[in-house]
Amino acid sequence: MLSVRHLQASYGAAQVLFDISFDIDAGEVVTLLGRNGMGKTTTIRSIMGLLRPRGGEVRFDGTAVTGLAPYRIAQTGIGLVPEGRQIFPTLTVEENLVATASSRTGLRRWTLEAIYDLFPRLKERRANLGTQLSGGEQQMLAIGRALMTNPKLLILDEATEGLAPLIRAEIWNCLKRLKSERQSILVIDKNVGALATFADRHVIIEKGRSVWSGTSAELMSDPSLKDRYLHV
C-alpha cells in the first residue's frame, strides 16, 4: 500500500533524512521507532507533503505521490493524526468531526455514530469546544477526525505522548480494534512494549536512516536493538 524508497529531506541547508526505506501492506500495522531527533516526524511530514523531499520516492497504492500538495496526498486515502493533535480549537467536537468527513468507495463508512461508538467520551463532549477538552480527549478527537476521512492508511505521530496511563491504554485498545478491522496504520510512539503487543512490524530510524526492520518478536527478543537505538 505504501512504499517509501531512499527518502531524503532537509530543513533549509540542514539535511535530516538521508536514506529512509520501508513498506506497509494493506491491513498491516507498522511503527517508526528511534530516539528523539532521529527523523521520525520528518519522515511523516515528507510522506504527507508537508515537507518537500529532496530525494527518493513515496508511492501510495502504486501511484507516485512524492512532492504533491498535502491536500492531494490526503485525497489519495491517507489520514494523519499529527503531533500535537492540532484540532480546531474554536469548533465543537462534533464540528471538528463533520469538518473532515469524506466517503471513499469500497471502504468502511466512518460516521459520527461509529466514532462515538469507538470513543463514547466524545459523544458525551460533542457540544464542547476543542479548547475545553483534556489532552486525552483531544487525542481521541484527532483520531476520530482522521477516521472521518475514511482513510486507507491512518498515520499517528506520537500517538500517546503526554497522556495519562489510563488514557494511553484506551488509545492502544482503539488501535487494536482498528487493526482487527484491517485498518492499515503507521504509528510513532515511545511505548515500545505496548506497540509490540499489536504491531506487525517495526522500522528503526537512526540519524535519518532506516537501520533495522523486523517483527515484534524479533524486536523484543534482541535487547541490543533497544540499547543501541531506542534508549536515551
Secondary structure, DSSP 8 states (H G I E B T S, - for coil): -EEEEEEEEEETTEEEEEEEEEEE-TT-EEEEE--TTSSHHHHHHHHTTSS--SEEEEEETTEE-TT--HHHHHHTTEEEE-TT----TTSBHHHHHHHT----TTS----HHHHHHH-HHHHHTTTSBGGGS-HHHHHHHHHHHHHTT--SEEEESSTTTT--HHHHHHHHHHHHHHHHTT-EEEEE-S-HHHHTTT-SEEEEEETTEEEEEEEHHHHHT-HHHIIIII--
